[in-house]
Amino acid sequence: MLSITIKGLCAAALLAVLCASASAQESKHPPQSLRDPILGLRLPSAGLKLDPVPEDIRALCAQMADSETWTTRQWIFGVAKNSTDTYYLVNGYSKRRNPKPGERPYLQHKDGGVYKVSGTECTGDPARETFVVRDPRQIPREVLQELAQDLVTRLARAAGGEQRLRAEIKKQRIDLHQLSPEMQEAFKPYFGLAH
């Protein structure tokens, strides 16, 4: 019985490591581009027209907060509010404080996250998963819609306008038909997506 439990724990640990490495990319240098957490659209880091996550919010959210091992830089791709909570759609990268020989210091996150801030509490989940699961008990549909609309607005600004965003989506071969209904609705005026 004990060996079955140990094997199960080892398998879970291995799965966690594989998932973490699959959702991030390591490098020797700071990322030249930043990925939006839903489409995976790459935006040049130099002159990025996105707001950084405020330090007090970043410090409040354990997944984004600096630690003894990592410092983290995150940017806002969307914000939504209801009467009690603020939701942030974010992505960025982390840097190891003291990399060991052979370790690459920078870790660029591919998926980003959606973080819910309620007073002094912060919880978060992977961004794409949040829009795929669409659990109204976790995040109300109206909040998903508002995050999706704000993402479109911020991406257009970061890309340098609607036409440049269209061109980047086409150039990077982003498949908009694979998006959640909220994202398809938000992108519809820009890209002519059907329901």
C-alpha positions as CSV (number, residue, x, y, z in Angstrom):
1,M,0.0,0.0,0.0
2,L,2.8,2.4,0.9
3,S,4.6,1.8,-2.3
4,I,1.4,2.5,-4.3
5,T,1.0,5.8,-2.5
6,I,4.7,6.7,-3.1
7,K,4.4,5.8,-6.8
8,G,1.3,8.0,-7.0
9,L,3.1,10.9,-5.4
10,C,6.1,10.5,-7.7
11,A,3.9,10.4,-10.8
12,A,2.0,13.6,-9.6
13,A,5.4,15.4,-9.0
14,L,6.6,14.4,-12.4
15,L,3.4,15.6,-14.0
16,A,3.7,19.0,-12.2
17,V,7.3,19.4,-13.5
18,L,6.3,18.5,-17.0
19,C,3.3,20.9,-17.0
20,A,5.4,23.7,-15.6
21,S,8.1,23.3,-18.2
22,A,5.5,23.0,-21.0
23,S,3.9,26.3,-20.1
24,A,7.1,28.3,-19.9
25,Q,10.2,28.9,-22.0
26,E,13.7,29.4,-20.5
27,S,16.4,31.7,-21.9
28,K,19.7,33.3,-21.1
29,H,18.4,36.8,-21.9
30,P,15.3,38.8,-21.1
31,P,12.5,38.0,-23.6
32,Q,12.5,40.0,-26.9
33,S,8.8,39.6,-27.0
34,L,5.9,39.1,-24.6
35,R,3.1,36.7,-25.3
36,D,-0.5,37.6,-24.8
37,P,-2.0,34.9,-22.5
38,I,-5.0,34.0,-24.7
39,L,-3.9,34.1,-28.3
40,G,-0.2,33.6,-27.8
41,L,0.4,36.7,-29.9
42,R,4.0,37.9,-29.6
43,L,4.4,41.6,-28.9
44,P,7.9,43.2,-28.9
45,S,9.2,43.9,-25.4
46,A,10.9,47.1,-26.4
47,G,8.4,50.0,-26.1
48,L,5.6,47.7,-24.9
49,K,2.4,49.7,-24.7
50,L,0.9,47.7,-21.8
51,D,0.6,48.7,-18.1
52,P,2.7,46.7,-15.6
53,V,0.8,45.0,-12.8
54,P,0.8,47.4,-9.8
55,E,3.4,46.4,-7.2
56,D,0.9,46.1,-4.4
57,I,-1.3,43.7,-6.5
58,R,1.8,41.7,-7.6
59,A,2.9,41.4,-4.0
60,L,-0.5,40.3,-2.9
61,C,-0.8,37.5,-5.4
62,A,1.6,34.6,-4.4
63,Q,1.9,33.4,-8.0
64,M,3.2,36.8,-9.2
65,A,5.0,37.9,-6.0
66,D,8.8,38.0,-5.8
67,S,10.3,35.2,-3.8
68,E,13.8,34.2,-2.5
69,T,14.3,32.4,-5.8
70,W,12.5,34.5,-8.4
71,T,11.7,38.1,-9.3
72,T,8.7,38.5,-11.6
73,R,7.6,41.1,-14.2
74,Q,3.9,41.0,-15.2
75,W,1.8,43.2,-17.6
76,I,-1.9,43.7,-17.7
77,F,-3.7,42.4,-20.7
78,G,-7.2,42.9,-19.3
79,V,-9.0,44.2,-16.2
80,A,-12.6,43.6,-15.1
81,K,-14.5,44.6,-11.9
82,N,-17.7,43.7,-10.2
83,S,-19.0,45.1,-6.9
84,T,-16.5,43.2,-4.7
85,D,-13.7,41.9,-6.9
86,T,-11.1,43.0,-9.5
87,Y,-9.9,40.5,-12.0
88,Y,-6.6,40.8,-13.9
89,L,-5.6,39.0,-17.1
90,V,-1.8,39.1,-17.0
91,N,1.4,37.6,-18.4
92,G,5.1,38.2,-18.2
93,Y,8.3,36.6,-17.2
94,S,10.4,35.7,-14.2
95,K,14.1,35.9,-13.5
96,R,16.1,33.5,-11.2
97,R,17.8,35.5,-8.5
98,N,20.8,33.1,-8.2
99,P,20.9,30.8,-11.2
100,K,23.0,27.7,-10.7
101,P,25.6,26.8,-13.4
102,G,23.8,25.6,-16.5
103,E,20.4,27.1,-15.5
104,R,19.0,29.8,-17.7
105,P,18.0,32.8,-15.7
106,Y,14.9,33.9,-17.5
107,L,11.6,32.0,-17.6
108,Q,8.9,33.4,-20.0
109,H,5.4,32.3,-19.1
110,K,3.3,31.2,-22.1
111,D,-0.2,31.0,-20.5
112,G,-0.3,33.9,-18.0
113,G,-3.1,33.9,-15.5
114,V,-6.4,35.4,-14.4
115,Y,-6.2,36.7,-10.9
116,K,-9.1,37.6,-8.7
117,V,-8.4,40.3,-6.0
118,S,-10.9,40.6,-3.2
119,G,-9.7,43.0,-0.5
120,T,-6.4,41.5,0.8
121,E,-6.9,38.1,-0.9
122,C,-5.7,37.0,-4.3
123,T,-6.4,33.7,-6.2
124,G,-5.4,32.8,-9.7
125,D,-5.7,30.3,-12.4
126,P,-4.1,29.8,-15.9
127,A,-5.7,32.3,-18.3
128,R,-6.5,29.9,-21.2
129,E,-8.0,27.3,-18.8
130,T,-10.2,30.0,-17.2
131,F,-11.7,30.8,-20.5
132,V,-12.1,27.1,-21.5
133,V,-13.7,26.0,-18.3
134,R,-16.0,29.0,-18.0
135,D,-17.2,28.1,-14.5
136,P,-19.7,30.9,-13.4
137,R,-19.1,29.9,-9.8
138,Q,-15.5,30.8,-10.2
139,I,-15.7,33.8,-12.5
140,P,-19.1,35.2,-13.7
141,R,-19.7,35.3,-17.4
142,E,-20.0,39.1,-17.4
143,V,-16.5,39.3,-16.0
144,L,-15.2,36.9,-18.7
145,Q,-16.9,39.1,-21.3
146,E,-15.3,42.3,-19.8
147,L,-11.9,40.7,-19.7
148,A,-12.2,39.6,-23.3
149,Q,-13.2,43.0,-24.5
150,D,-10.5,44.7,-22.5
151,L,-7.9,42.3,-24.0
152,V,-9.0,43.3,-27.5
153,T,-8.7,47.0,-26.6
154,R,-5.2,46.6,-25.0
155,L,-3.9,44.3,-27.8
156,A,-5.0,46.9,-30.4
157,R,-3.2,49.6,-28.5
158,A,-0.1,47.5,-27.9
159,A,0.1,46.5,-31.6
160,G,-0.2,50.1,-32.8
161,G,-3.8,50.0,-33.9
162,E,-6.5,47.7,-35.2
163,Q,-4.9,47.2,-38.7
164,R,-1.6,46.3,-37.2
165,L,-3.2,43.9,-34.8
166,R,-5.0,42.2,-37.8
167,A,-1.7,42.0,-39.6
168,E,0.1,40.5,-36.6
169,I,-2.7,37.9,-36.1
170,K,-2.5,36.9,-39.7
171,K,1.4,36.9,-39.8
172,Q,1.6,34.8,-36.6
173,R,-1.2,32.5,-37.9
174,I,-3.4,32.9,-34.8
175,D,-6.5,30.7,-35.1
176,L,-9.3,32.8,-33.7
177,H,-11.9,30.1,-34.2
178,Q,-10.3,28.1,-31.3
179,L,-11.3,30.8,-28.8
180,S,-14.0,30.7,-26.1
181,P,-17.4,32.3,-27.0
182,E,-16.5,35.4,-24.9
183,M,-13.3,35.9,-26.9
184,Q,-14.9,35.2,-30.2
185,E,-17.6,37.8,-29.4
186,A,-15.0,40.4,-28.3
187,F,-12.9,39.9,-31.5
188,K,-16.0,39.8,-33.8
189,P,-16.0,43.5,-34.6
190,Y,-12.3,43.4,-35.5
191,F,-12.1,40.1,-37.4
192,G,-15.6,39.2,-38.5
193,L,-16.0,36.0,-36.5
194,A,-19.3,34.3,-36.5
195,H,-21.0,33.2,-33.3
